[in-house]
Amino acid sequence: MTIFQNIRNGLIPARLTVADVYALQEAGVIDDRDSFELIDGKIVPMAAAKFSDHERMKSRLNEALILAKPAEIGLFVEPSVAFSETTMLEPDIALWPREIDSQDVRGPDLLLVVEVAVSSLGFDLHVKADKYALHGVREYWVVDAIRKTIRVHRTPAGGAYTDVEEYEAHDDVRALLLPDIVVRLDVIDGPPSKRL
């Protein structure tokens, strides 16, 4: 029985903490194949099916970021990051200093968080942007894999980002805290001859 079946059957409380989630994982109640985030104590299932546009864009971004990032910065794909006692998110890509253990990383430690959107665009631009801002993530990118745009969120204050700009596929997008990272979607997601 998966956690989602258990929740429907009333076997797990409606509100959980990150510690509860870890305990449920250790007890085998949460299956490794269950994909979810914990937002304000509520389990929010994530899409089980991976869209090819999403996976292709995430892979291309991953390649570009790995080539550009400094050696002392780690790149993590779909890490579980505990932002508070009741909120644990799983960004598509996150970068932070290698010396910080994944269970110890917090919002201000994250140098860049990237979500790739196909069907989750509204959720990523509103719910997740608010959570990342609330917990001090200084730079958050939402990459629209269909329209080939990057919405860059910076300067979190009062649970929202005060600096939000959208870039087209032909624009260079430079990470504020990692200036060696420059992404241009028409290059990384273009024909093989145009890629980095």
C-alpha positions in Angstrom: 0.0 0.0 0.0 1.4 3.4 -0.9 1.3 6.5 1.2 -1.4 7.9 -1.0 -3.6 4.8 -0.5 -2.9 5.0 3.3 -3.9 8.7 3.3 -7.1 7.9 1.4 -7.8 5.2 4.0 -7.2 7.6 6.9 -4.2 5.8 8.2 -1.8 8.9 8.1 -2.6 12.2 9.7 -3.6 15.1 7.4 -0.7 17.2 8.7 2.9 15.8 8.8 6.3 17.1 9.6 9.5 16.4 7.7 10.5 14.1 10.6 7.2 12.2 10.1 8.0 11.8 6.4 11.5 10.5 7.2 10.1 8.0 9.7 7.5 6.8 7.3 10.2 6.3 4.7 12.3 4.3 7.1 9.3 2.2 8.1 8.6 1.4 4.5 5.2 3.1 4.5 6.4 5.5 1.8 7.4 3.7 -1.3 10.5 4.9 -3.1 8.4 5.3 -6.3 6.0 7.7 -4.6 6.8 11.2 -5.8 5.5 14.0 -3.6 6.4 17.2 -1.8 5.4 18.3 1.7 3.9 21.8 1.8 2.8 23.2 5.1 2.4 19.7 6.5 0.3 18.4 3.5 1.5 15.7 1.1 1.2 17.1 -2.4 1.6 14.3 -5.0 3.8 15.1 -8.0 3.1 13.9 -11.5 4.2 10.3 -11.9 4.4 10.5 -15.7 7.5 12.3 -17.0 6.8 14.3 -20.1 9.5 14.0 -22.8 9.8 17.8 -23.1 10.3 18.1 -19.3 13.0 15.4 -19.2 14.8 16.6 -22.3 15.0 20.2 -21.0 16.0 19.0 -17.5 18.8 16.9 -18.9 20.1 19.7 -21.2 20.0 22.2 -18.3 21.8 19.7 -16.1 24.6 19.2 -18.7 25.0 23.0 -19.2 25.1 23.7 -15.5 27.6 20.9 -14.7 29.9 22.3 -17.4 29.7 25.9 -16.1 29.6 25.5 -12.3 32.7 25.9 -10.0 34.1 22.6 -8.6 33.2 23.6 -5.0 29.5 23.8 -5.9 27.4 20.7 -6.0 24.6 20.1 -8.5 21.7 18.0 -7.2 18.9 16.6 -9.4 15.5 16.3 -7.6 16.9 16.6 -4.1 14.6 16.6 -1.1 15.2 19.9 0.7 13.6 20.5 4.1 12.8 24.2 4.3 11.0 24.1 7.6 9.5 21.5 10.0 6.5 21.1 7.7 7.8 21.9 4.2 10.0 19.7 2.1 10.3 20.5 -1.6 12.0 18.6 -4.4 13.3 21.1 -7.1 14.3 19.7 -10.5 17.8 21.1 -10.0 19.5 22.8 -7.1 23.0 24.1 -6.6 24.7 24.7 -3.2 28.2 24.4 -1.7 29.4 20.8 -1.5 30.4 21.1 2.1 26.7 21.4 3.2 25.0 18.0 3.7 21.7 17.6 1.9 19.8 17.2 5.2 21.3 20.4 6.5 20.8 22.7 3.5 18.3 25.5 4.0 16.9 28.2 1.7 19.7 30.8 2.0 22.3 28.1 1.3 20.8 27.4 -2.1 22.7 29.4 -4.8 20.3 28.5 -7.6 17.0 26.5 -7.8 15.5 25.4 -11.1 12.1 24.0 -11.9 11.3 22.8 -15.4 7.6 23.1 -16.2 5.4 21.5 -18.8 2.1 20.8 -16.9 3.2 22.4 -13.6 3.8 26.0 -14.7 1.1 27.6 -12.6 2.1 25.6 -9.5 5.8 26.4 -10.0 5.2 30.2 -10.6 2.9 30.7 -7.7 2.9 28.0 -4.9 6.5 27.0 -5.2 7.8 30.6 -5.9 6.1 31.8 -2.7 7.6 28.9 -0.7 11.1 29.4 -2.0 10.8 33.2 -1.4 9.4 32.7 2.1 12.4 30.4 3.0 15.1 32.8 1.5 16.0 31.1 -1.8 17.9 34.0 -3.4 17.5 32.9 -7.1 14.8 30.7 -8.5 14.3 29.9 -12.2 11.2 28.5 -13.8 12.0 27.1 -17.2 9.0 26.7 -19.5 10.0 23.7 -21.6 7.3 24.3 -24.1 7.6 28.1 -24.7 11.4 28.0 -24.1 11.5 30.8 -21.6 13.1 31.3 -18.2 11.3 33.3 -15.5 14.0 34.4 -13.1 13.0 35.3 -9.5 15.4 37.2 -7.3 15.4 39.3 -4.1 13.0 37.5 -1.8 11.2 39.7 0.7 8.0 39.1 2.8 7.3 35.7 1.2 7.5 37.0 -2.4 10.1 37.8 -5.0 10.5 41.5 -5.7 12.6 41.1 -8.9 11.0 38.8 -11.5 12.0 38.9 -15.2 11.2 36.6 -18.1 13.9 35.7 -20.7 13.3 34.3 -24.2 15.2 31.4 -25.7 17.8 33.7 -27.4 18.6 35.6 -24.2 21.7 34.9 -22.1 20.6 34.2 -18.5 23.4 34.6 -15.9 23.0 33.2 -12.4 23.5 36.1 -9.9 25.4 34.1 -7.3 27.2 31.9 -9.8 28.3 34.3 -12.5 30.2 31.6 -14.5 26.8 30.0 -15.2 25.2 31.5 -18.3 22.3 29.7 -20.0 20.8 30.3 -23.4 17.9 27.9 -24.1 18.2 28.1 -27.9 21.8 26.9 -27.6 21.4 24.1 -25.0 18.1 22.9 -26.5 18.8 23.5 -30.1 20.2 21.2 -32.8 23.3 19.2 -31.8 25.6 21.5 -33.9 24.4 24.6 -31.8 24.8 23.1 -28.3 27.5 24.0 -25.9 
